[in-house]
Amino acid sequence: MKLIVCISLFLIGTGNCFANQTEHKGIKAVIHAFEQSIQNKDKSRFLNLFVDVSSPMIAVVSEEGLEVRRALVEKYNKEQNKNMEVTRTWVTSPKEMIDRIVSSDDSSREEFDNINIISDGNIANVYFDYVYYKNNKKLNWGNESWQMVQTVTGWKISSIVFSTISK
C-alpha cells in the first residue's frame, strides 16, 4: 500500500512538472518571437504576440531618466513652441512601438535576462531584466513585466509594464 501511495505521489508531481515545462516552453517561444520580431522588424509577427494590438505598454522612467526626459521636453518645447509637461510614466501600444521600429533606418534589438515565469496554465506573469539596443548601442534598460493569457491559439501578451533607465 505504501508503495502505491509513493508511486501515485511521484506521478502527480511529475505530471505537474511536465505541465509547467510545457507552459514555460510556450511562454519562452513568445519571448523569443518578441526579440526576433524587433530585430527583424517583423511587424505582423510582433503584433500576433498580443491579445490586442492597442493594449497598454506602460513605462515608468527612473529618477535619472526623468532628468534626461526633462531636458528633452524642455528642448522640444522651445523648438516647437509647445508646452508639454514632463511625466514619470508614458503609455504606448504594441502597434505604436513596432511602427516606430519598422519605420526607422536604425537597427534595434532587445535582450532579456533573469526570466521568471509564474503561471497556472491559464494566466501568466513574466518578469525579467531587459536591455534595448539601437544601432548596437545600449539605449535603455530596466525590468519588464508581462501579463499573459492562454488563448485557443497559444500564449498571448495582454499588457506590458516596464521601468526604463537611460543615461
Secondary structure, DSSP 8 states (H G I E B T S, - for coil): -HHHHHHHHHHHHHHHHHHHHHHHHHHHHHHHHHHHHHHTT-HHHHHTTBS-TT--EEEEE-HHHHHHHHHHHHHHHHHHT------SEEEE-HHHHHHHHHH-SS-EEEEEEEEEEEE-SSEEEEEEEEEEEETTEEEEEEEEEEEEEEETTEEEEEEEEEEEB--
